[in-house]
Amino acid sequence: MPATSERTVSLWENRVTAHVKVAGQGQPLVFLHSGYGLVWNDFLDELAGSFTVYAPEHPGTSEGDPDAIKPLDDVWDLVLYYYELFDKLGLEAPAVVGHSFGGMVAAELAATNPRRVGKLVLIDALGVWRDDAPIKNYMVTPQAELEPLMFHDPNHPARKLVFMNPEEPDSVIRVTWALGCTGKFIWPLPDKGLRKRAHRIAAPTLIIWGQDDALTRPVYAEEFKKLIPGARIEMVKDAAHMAPFEQPAAVAGLVRSFLK
């Protein structure tokens, strides 16, 4: 298991301290996490065996730093914030891998300035909308209703890494705050206009989707493929929206093969 360290970087005129977990060696890979916050799991360990993984925590979600979300008002602030972070980390055009909410942010980064993303991987990404396949507002939906949308296996042990555990108050606070901090930039749906900008994405793009994703159904994988020039899709069996948690080795293998 690669050793993980943390870097802190001052951004946005010193009003936001970015917390970035770093592990591994090799070409740089930036991982942008889902709305449930950054969880360093087997998927990231797998990637750190081949790449230098930079996994920033979304502003406000770092322990003890809840006010970091306040200076950023909208998705454009967030995109510029991440360009600043790339600059401070010395990353000119890294590979960017985004899951769920992080997939939306990754796609916006690649569309807004195509030169800043070398390769792009979207995993069960949010960011576009179809009236025939509405996406449930996971921030206000009871957890019991969400679990079958998010996980193919209702007994998968990774559920405990993602969801709130009423017996662990810290997990309730962590998840609630993470959903609030990320939700600031995406709700209310539908999308923020990514559909109009996606044609600007120049980075080679891989779309990875859980075959049983019932939150962002597989039709959204096809939608992203239509919107992003040259993109291709890989479906993951026995996985739903939380594919990197349910099938970490399989998803990491697809990312590794694409980026090598």
C-alpha positions in Angstrom: 0.0 0.0 0.0 1.6 3.3 -1.1 2.2 5.8 1.7 -0.1 8.8 1.7 0.9 12.3 2.7 -1.0 15.6 2.8 -0.1 18.9 1.2 -1.7 22.2 2.1 -1.7 25.0 -0.4 -3.0 28.6 0.0 -5.3 29.7 -2.8 -7.9 32.3 -3.7 -5.9 35.3 -2.3 -5.0 33.2 0.8 -8.7 32.8 1.6 -8.8 29.1 1.0 -6.4 26.4 2.2 -6.5 23.4 -0.1 -5.9 20.0 1.5 -4.5 17.5 -1.0 -3.7 13.9 -0.3 -0.7 12.6 -2.4 0.6 9.1 -2.9 2.5 7.1 -5.4 5.1 7.7 -8.1 4.8 8.3 -11.9 2.9 10.6 -14.1 0.5 12.9 -12.3 -3.1 12.1 -11.9 -5.6 14.3 -10.2 -8.7 12.6 -8.6 -11.8 14.6 -8.0 -14.2 12.9 -5.5 -17.9 12.5 -5.4 -20.4 14.6 -3.4 -19.8 12.3 -0.4 -16.4 13.6 0.2 -12.9 12.2 -0.3 -12.5 8.7 0.9 -9.1 7.2 0.3 -9.9 3.6 -0.6 -8.6 0.6 -2.5 -9.3 2.3 -5.9 -6.9 5.1 -5.1 -4.3 2.7 -3.7 -4.5 0.8 -7.0 -3.9 4.0 -9.0 -1.0 5.1 -6.7 0.8 1.9 -7.7 1.2 3.4 -11.2 0.8 7.2 -10.9 1.4 10.1 -8.5 -2.1 10.6 -7.3 -3.2 14.1 -6.1 -6.6 13.9 -4.4 -7.8 17.3 -3.2 -10.6 17.6 -0.7 -13.4 19.8 -1.9 -13.3 23.2 -0.2 -15.0 23.1 3.2 -14.9 19.3 3.5 -11.5 19.1 5.2 -11.7 18.4 8.9 -11.6 21.6 10.9 -11.8 23.9 7.9 -15.6 24.3 7.2 -15.4 28.0 6.2 -13.2 27.3 3.2 -16.4 26.9 1.1 -17.5 30.5 1.6 -15.2 32.4 -0.8 -16.3 30.3 -3.8 -19.8 31.2 -5.1 -20.4 29.2 -8.2 -19.1 26.6 -10.6 -16.9 29.2 -12.4 -15.2 30.1 -9.1 -14.6 26.4 -8.6 -13.1 25.8 -12.0 -10.7 28.8 -11.6 -9.9 27.5 -8.1 -8.8 24.2 -9.5 -6.6 25.9 -12.1 -4.9 27.8 -9.3 -4.4 24.5 -7.4 -2.9 22.9 -10.5 -0.5 25.9 -10.8 0.6 25.7 -7.1 1.2 21.9 -7.4 3.2 22.4 -10.6 0.7 20.5 -12.8 0.5 21.9 -16.3 -1.9 19.4 -17.9 -2.4 16.4 -15.7 -4.7 13.4 -16.3 -7.9 14.2 -14.4 -10.2 11.5 -13.1 -13.5 12.5 -11.7 -16.2 10.5 -10.0 -19.9 11.6 -9.8 -19.8 15.3 -8.7 -16.1 15.2 -9.3 -16.7 14.0 -12.9 -18.8 17.1 -13.5 -16.0 19.3 -12.3 -13.4 17.4 -14.3 -15.4 17.9 -17.5 -15.9 21.6 -16.8 -12.1 22.0 -16.3 -11.4 20.2 -19.6 -14.0 22.2 -21.5 -13.2 25.6 -20.1 -9.5 25.4 -20.8 -8.7 22.4 -23.0 -4.9 22.9 -22.5 -5.1 22.2 -18.7 -6.2 18.6 -18.9 -4.0 16.0 -20.6 -6.4 13.0 -20.4 -9.9 12.9 -18.9 -11.7 10.0 -17.2 -15.3 10.4 -16.1 -16.8 7.8 -13.8 -20.6 7.8 -13.3 -20.4 11.6 -13.8 -23.0 14.2 -13.1 -23.3 17.4 -15.1 -25.9 16.8 -17.8 -29.6 16.2 -17.7 -32.2 14.2 -19.6 -35.9 14.6 -19.0 -36.5 10.9 -19.7 -34.0 9.8 -17.1 -34.2 12.3 -14.2 -31.5 12.2 -11.5 -32.8 11.9 -8.0 -31.7 14.7 -5.7 -29.4 12.5 -3.5 -28.9 15.3 -1.0 -32.4 15.2 0.3 -33.4 11.6 -0.5 -33.6 9.3 2.5 -30.5 7.1 2.7 -32.5 3.9 2.6 -33.9 4.9 -0.8 -30.4 5.9 -2.1 -28.5 2.7 -1.3 -30.0 0.5 -4.0 -29.3 3.3 -6.6 -25.7 3.7 -5.5 -24.6 0.1 -4.8 -25.2 -3.1 -6.9 -24.5 -5.2 -3.8 -26.7 -4.1 -0.8 -24.2 -5.8 1.5 -21.0 -4.4 0.1 -18.7 -3.4 2.9 -17.7 -0.1 1.2 -21.2 1.2 2.0 -19.8 2.0 5.4 -17.2 4.2 3.8 -19.7 6.2 1.9 -22.9 6.6 3.8 -23.9 8.0 7.2 -23.8 5.6 10.2 -26.3 6.8 12.8 -24.2 5.0 15.5 -21.2 7.2 14.5 -22.1 10.9 14.9 -18.8 11.9 13.2 -19.9 10.2 10.0 -23.2 11.9 9.9 -21.6 15.3 10.3 -18.9 14.5 7.7 -21.4 13.3 5.0 -24.0 16.0 5.6 -21.4 18.7 5.3 -19.7 17.2 2.3 -23.1 17.0 0.5 -23.8 20.6 1.4 -20.4 21.9 0.2 -20.6 20.1 -3.1 -24.3 20.7 -3.6 -23.6 24.4 -3.6 -22.2 24.0 -7.1 -24.7 21.6 -8.8 -28.2 21.9 -7.3 -30.8 22.6 -8.4 -30.5 20.4 -11.5 -30.7 20.4 -14.5 -27.2 21.1 -15.5 -25.2 24.3 -15.5 -24.6 24.4 -19.2 -21.9 21.7 -19.6 -23.8 20.3 -22.5 -23.1 23.5 -24.5 -19.4 23.4 -23.6 -18.5 19.8 -23.8 -17.6 20.0 -27.5 -14.5 22.1 -26.4 -13.0 19.1 -24.6 -9.8 18.2 -26.5 -8.4 15.7 -24.0 -8.7 12.0 -24.9 -11.7 10.9 -22.8 -12.7 7.6 -21.2 -16.2 7.2 -19.8 -16.5 4.5 -17.1 -20.0 3.6 -15.9 -21.4 1.1 -13.4 -23.7 -1.2 -15.4 -26.3 -1.1 -12.6 -26.1 2.7 -11.8 -29.6 3.7 -11.0 -28.8 7.2 -9.9 -27.2 8.4 -13.2 -28.4 5.6 -15.5 -26.2 4.2 -18.2 -28.0 6.4 -20.8 -25.9 9.2 -19.4 -22.7 7.5 -20.4 -24.1 7.5 -23.9 -25.0 11.2 -23.5 -21.4 12.1 -22.5 -20.1 10.1 -25.4 -22.2 12.1 -27.9 -21.1 15.4 -26.4 -17.3 14.8 -26.1 -15.4 14.3 -29.3 -13.8 10.9 -29.6 -14.9 9.7 -26.2 -15.3 6.0 -25.5 -17.2 4.0 -22.9 -16.3 1.1 -20.6 -19.1 -0.5 -18.6 -18.3 -2.2 -15.3 -20.3 -5.3 -14.3 -21.6 -5.8 -10.7 -21.3 -2.1 -10.0 -23.7 0.9 -9.6 -23.0 4.6 -9.1 -20.2 3.9 -6.6 -18.3 1.8 -9.1 -14.8 2.8 -7.7 -15.9 1.4 -4.3 -17.7 -1.7 -5.5 -15.1 -2.7 -8.1 -11.9 -0.8 -7.3 -9.5 -3.1 -9.1 -11.6 -3.3 -12.3 -12.1 0.5 -12.4 -8.5 1.2 -11.7 -7.4 -1.3 -14.3 -9.5 0.6 -16.9 -8.0 3.9 -15.9 -4.5 2.5 -15.9 -4.8 1.0 -19.3 -6.2 4.2 -20.7 -3.6 6.5 -19.2 -0.5 4.4 -19.9 
